[in-house]
């Protein structure tokens, strides 16, 4: 699940998150850890321009700091950047941050990457917004080298060139999974050709089968034989019958009914689902997470 509190876009943030803080994040991450969730995720934005602040808000915690903080209070749940806009930073800087996170967490990192969409962030950091797709493509290749087993990684590309520069600690994992986010044609191709996983953004159920077929076809055409982890973001959920308005798109009901609906994702070829729960407080959220882990997840 994507963590609440750490990003507070008006598209999905609940009212209680405005007054929440580090202690709430700790309890939510520990609940995910205890309840069998596969990963918790954190977003990446450097600075939000005024023209977007009313909708996006300016609350965007740094993902490396957030996931590193939560690594220290959890034991098994994995740590996903969903997504890191890695084109905003030199790959060696990104590698240093995320290799350290993987090392300190005992190999729990999943590096989710995306092209980004806020032009002003690129401009203020001196990165070409119009070429962000090409920048991301090379960043992924460079990060493959920089997060690999070699203490002195080598990459010779059009944008980045390095060798003979050592970085330790190395990641705890032999291969850090790189999941590519996005549903545009370019993002789907990038996931198919370069990713270990694909994180769709906003694809409704009826569009997913076609998208999944496309990403598999592109992967086969590229001659990539390694398995690809296909993800999906579900509709908002509420375990049980809510006594308040949770929105018409929210899936509600008994565990068996929720599980039956969510199993449709597996039938499409989805391997992991990212869930979000409607809630009016942190305690209601953690109660929902615990109920899902105990009553719904075993039915999946």
C-alpha positions as CSV (number, residue, x, y, z in Angstrom):
1,X,0.0,0.0,0.0
2,X,1.0,3.6,-0.6
3,X,1.5,5.2,2.8
4,X,-0.8,8.0,3.8
5,X,0.4,11.2,5.5
6,X,3.7,11.3,3.4
7,X,1.8,12.6,0.4
8,X,-1.4,14.6,0.7
9,X,-2.8,15.3,-2.8
10,X,-6.5,16.2,-2.6
11,X,-7.1,13.4,-5.0
12,X,-6.7,10.8,-2.2
13,X,-5.7,12.2,1.1
14,X,-8.2,11.8,4.0
15,X,-9.0,14.8,6.3
16,X,-7.2,13.4,9.3
17,X,-3.9,13.2,7.5
18,X,-3.4,17.0,7.7
19,X,-2.7,16.8,11.5
20,X,-0.8,13.5,11.3
21,X,2.9,13.0,11.6
22,X,5.8,10.6,12.2
23,X,4.1,8.6,15.0
24,X,1.2,7.9,12.8
25,X,3.5,6.7,10.0
26,X,5.2,4.4,12.5
27,X,2.0,2.8,13.6
28,X,0.8,2.4,10.0
29,X,4.0,0.8,8.9
30,X,4.1,-1.5,11.9
31,X,0.5,-2.6,11.2
32,X,1.5,-3.4,7.6
33,X,4.4,-5.4,8.9
34,X,2.3,-7.4,11.3
35,X,-0.6,-7.8,8.9
36,X,1.3,-9.5,6.1
37,X,1.4,-6.6,3.6
38,X,4.1,-7.0,1.0
39,X,5.3,-3.4,0.8
40,X,4.7,0.1,2.0
41,X,5.4,2.9,-0.6
42,X,6.4,6.6,-0.5
43,X,6.2,9.2,-3.3
44,X,8.8,11.6,-4.7
45,X,8.4,15.3,-5.4
46,X,11.1,17.9,-4.7
47,X,9.0,21.1,-4.8
48,X,5.4,21.9,-5.9
49,X,4.7,25.1,-7.9
50,X,2.0,27.4,-6.7
51,X,-0.1,26.6,-9.8
52,X,-0.5,23.0,-8.6
53,X,-0.3,23.4,-4.9
54,X,-4.1,23.7,-4.3
55,X,-4.6,20.3,-5.8
56,X,-1.4,18.5,-5.1
57,X,-0.6,20.2,-1.8
58,X,3.1,20.8,-0.9
59,X,3.2,17.8,1.6
60,X,5.5,15.3,-0.1
61,X,8.0,13.6,2.3
62,X,11.3,12.5,0.9
63,X,11.1,8.8,0.0
64,X,14.6,7.8,1.0
65,X,14.3,9.5,4.4
66,X,10.8,8.2,5.0
67,X,11.5,4.6,4.0
68,X,14.8,4.6,5.9
69,X,13.0,5.9,9.0
70,X,10.3,3.2,8.7
71,X,12.9,0.5,8.0
72,X,14.1,1.0,11.5
73,X,10.7,0.3,13.1
74,X,9.7,-2.7,10.9
75,X,11.1,-6.2,10.3
76,X,9.8,-7.8,7.1
77,X,7.7,-5.4,5.0
78,X,9.4,-4.3,1.8
79,X,10.1,-0.6,1.0
80,X,8.9,0.8,-2.4
81,X,9.6,4.2,-3.9
82,X,6.4,4.8,-5.8
83,X,7.8,6.4,-7.7
84,X,11.2,8.0,-7.5
85,X,11.7,10.6,-10.3
86,X,15.3,9.4,-10.7
87,X,15.9,11.7,-13.7
88,X,16.1,14.6,-11.3
89,X,19.4,13.3,-9.8
90,X,22.6,11.9,-11.1
91,X,22.4,8.1,-11.0
92,X,25.4,7.8,-8.7
93,X,23.7,10.0,-6.1
94,X,20.5,8.0,-6.4
95,X,22.5,4.7,-6.1
96,X,24.3,5.9,-3.0
97,X,21.0,6.7,-1.3
98,X,19.0,3.6,-2.2
99,X,22.0,1.2,-1.9
100,X,22.4,2.5,1.7
101,X,18.7,2.0,2.3
102,X,18.8,-1.5,1.0
103,X,21.8,-2.3,3.1
104,X,20.4,-0.9,6.3
105,X,17.0,-2.6,5.8
106,X,18.5,-6.0,5.1
107,X,17.5,-6.1,1.4
108,X,13.9,-4.8,1.5
109,X,14.1,-2.2,-1.2
110,X,12.0,-2.1,-4.4
111,X,13.1,0.8,-6.5
112,X,10.0,2.2,-8.3
113,X,10.9,4.8,-11.0
114,X,8.9,7.2,-13.1
115,X,9.4,10.0,-15.6
116,X,7.8,12.8,-13.5
117,X,5.3,15.4,-14.6
118,X,5.9,18.7,-12.8
119,X,7.9,20.8,-15.3
120,X,9.0,23.4,-12.7
121,X,10.8,20.7,-10.7
122,X,13.0,19.8,-13.7
123,X,13.6,23.4,-14.6
124,X,14.8,24.5,-11.1
125,X,17.1,21.5,-11.0
126,X,18.5,22.1,-14.4
127,X,17.1,18.9,-16.1
128,X,15.5,18.9,-19.5
129,X,11.8,18.3,-19.0
130,X,11.0,17.6,-22.6
131,X,13.6,14.8,-22.7
132,X,12.7,13.3,-19.4
133,X,11.7,10.0,-21.0
134,X,15.2,9.5,-22.6
135,X,16.8,10.6,-19.3
136,X,14.8,8.0,-17.4
137,X,15.7,5.3,-19.9
138,X,19.4,5.9,-19.4
139,X,19.0,6.4,-15.6
140,X,17.5,2.9,-15.4
141,X,20.5,1.5,-17.3
142,X,23.0,3.4,-15.2
143,X,21.3,2.4,-11.9
144,X,21.4,-1.3,-13.0
145,X,25.2,-0.9,-13.0
146,X,25.4,1.3,-9.9
147,X,23.2,-0.9,-7.8
148,X,24.8,-4.1,-8.9
149,X,27.4,-6.2,-7.1
150,X,30.5,-4.2,-8.3
151,X,32.1,-1.8,-5.9
152,X,33.4,0.2,-8.9
153,X,30.4,0.2,-11.3
154,X,30.8,1.2,-14.9
155,X,28.4,3.0,-17.2
156,X,29.2,4.7,-20.5
157,X,26.1,6.5,-21.9
158,X,25.0,9.6,-23.8
159,X,24.1,11.5,-20.6
160,X,26.1,9.8,-17.8
161,X,29.6,8.4,-17.9
162,X,31.4,6.8,-14.9
163,X,33.9,4.1,-14.0
164,X,36.6,3.7,-11.4
165,X,34.5,5.4,-8.7
166,X,33.7,3.1,-5.7
167,X,30.6,3.1,-3.6
168,X,30.0,1.1,-0.4
169,X,27.9,-0.1,1.2
170,X,26.6,-2.3,-1.6
171,X,22.9,-3.3,-1.6
172,X,22.1,-6.3,0.5
173,X,20.2,-7.8,-2.5
174,X,22.1,-9.3,-5.4
175,X,19.6,-7.6,-7.7
176,X,17.5,-4.7,-6.6
177,X,14.1,-4.9,-8.3
178,X,13.3,-2.0,-10.5
179,X,9.6,-1.4,-11.1
180,X,8.6,1.1,-13.7
181,X,5.6,3.3,-13.1
182,X,3.2,4.8,-15.6
183,X,0.6,3.9,-18.2
184,X,1.5,6.0,-21.2
185,X,2.8,4.1,-24.2
186,X,6.3,5.2,-23.4
187,X,6.0,4.0,-19.8
188,X,4.6,0.6,-20.8
189,X,7.4,0.1,-23.3
190,X,10.0,1.1,-20.7
191,X,8.5,-1.4,-18.2
192,X,8.5,-4.1,-20.8
193,X,12.1,-3.6,-22.0
194,X,13.8,-2.4,-18.8
195,X,11.8,-3.2,-15.8
196,X,11.5,-6.1,-13.3
197,X,8.0,-4.9,-12.6
198,X,5.3,-2.6,-13.9
199,X,3.2,-0.2,-11.8
200,X,0.2,1.1,-13.8
201,X,-1.1,4.6,-12.9
202,X,-4.8,5.0,-13.1
203,X,-5.7,2.1,-15.4
204,X,-9.3,1.0,-14.7
205,X,-10.1,-2.7,-14.7
206,X,-11.5,-2.8,-18.2
207,X,-8.3,-1.3,-19.6
208,X,-5.8,-3.5,-17.7
209,X,-6.0,-6.7,-19.8
210,X,-5.2,-4.9,-23.0
211,X,-2.3,-3.1,-21.3
212,X,-0.9,-6.3,-19.8
213,X,-1.1,-8.0,-23.1
214,X,0.8,-5.1,-24.7
215,X,3.6,-5.1,-22.0
216,X,4.1,-8.8,-22.4
217,X,4.2,-8.6,-26.2
218,X,6.8,-5.8,-26.1
219,X,8.9,-7.7,-23.6
220,X,8.8,-10.8,-25.8
221,X,9.7,-8.8,-28.9
222,X,12.6,-7.3,-27.0
223,X,13.9,-10.7,-26.1
224,X,13.7,-10.2,-22.3
225,X,13.1,-13.5,-20.7
226,X,13.2,-12.6,-17.0
227,X,9.7,-12.6,-15.3
228,X,7.9,-9.3,-14.9
229,X,5.9,-8.4,-11.8
230,X,2.6,-6.8,-13.0
231,X,0.9,-4.6,-10.5
232,X,-2.5,-2.8,-10.2
233,X,-3.9,-0.1,-8.0
234,X,-7.4,-1.2,-6.8
235,X,-10.4,0.8,-6.1
236,X,-10.6,2.2,-2.5
237,X,-11.6,-0.4,0.0
238,X,-13.6,-0.7,3.2
239,X,-13.8,-4.0,5.0
240,X,-17.4,-4.4,6.3
241,X,-20.4,-2.1,6.0
242,X,-19.4,1.5,6.6
243,X,-21.7,3.8,8.6
244,X,-20.6,6.8,6.7
245,X,-20.2,7.9,3.0
246,X,-17.1,6.3,1.6
247,X,-17.7,7.2,-2.0
248,X,-19.5,5.4,-4.8
249,X,-16.3,3.8,-6.2
250,X,-15.3,2.2,-2.9
251,X,-15.5,-1.6,-2.7
252,X,-17.2,-2.5,0.6
253,X,-18.7,-5.5,2.2
254,X,-17.8,-8.8,3.9
255,X,-14.3,-10.3,3.4
256,X,-15.6,-12.9,1.0
257,X,-17.2,-10.3,-1.2
258,X,-14.1,-8.2,-1.3
259,X,-11.9,-11.2,-2.1
260,X,-14.2,-12.3,-4.9
261,X,-13.9,-8.9,-6.5
262,X,-10.2,-8.6,-6.0
263,X,-9.5,-12.0,-7.5
264,X,-10.5,-10.6,-10.8
265,X,-7.1,-8.9,-10.9
266,X,-5.3,-12.2,-10.6
267,X,-7.4,-13.5,-13.5
268,X,-6.2,-10.6,-15.7
269,X,-2.6,-11.6,-15.0
270,X,-1.8,-9.2,-12.1
271,X,0.7,-10.4,-9.6
272,X,0.4,-7.7,-6.8
273,X,-2.3,-5.2,-5.9
274,X,-1.8,-1.9,-4.2
275,X,-4.7,-1.2,-1.9
276,X,-6.1,1.9,-0.2
277,X,-8.6,2.1,2.6
278,X,-11.1,4.9,3.3
279,X,-10.8,6.1,6.9
280,X,-11.6,8.9,9.2
281,X,-8.7,8.5,11.6
282,X,-5.4,6.6,11.9
283,X,-7.0,4.1,14.2
284,X,-9.8,3.4,11.7
285,X,-7.1,2.9,9.0
286,X,-5.0,0.5,11.0
287,X,-8.2,-1.4,12.0
288,X,-9.0,-1.7,8.3
289,X,-5.5,-2.8,7.5
290,X,-5.6,-5.5,10.2
291,X,-9.0,-6.7,9.1
292,X,-7.8,-6.9,5.5
293,X,-4.7,-8.8,6.5
294,X,-6.5,-11.3,8.7
295,X,-9.8,-11.8,6.8
296,X,-9.4,-10.8,3.1
297,X,-5.8,-11.5,2.1
298,X,-6.0,-15.3,3.0
299,X,-8.9,-15.6,0.5
300,X,-6.7,-14.2,-2.3
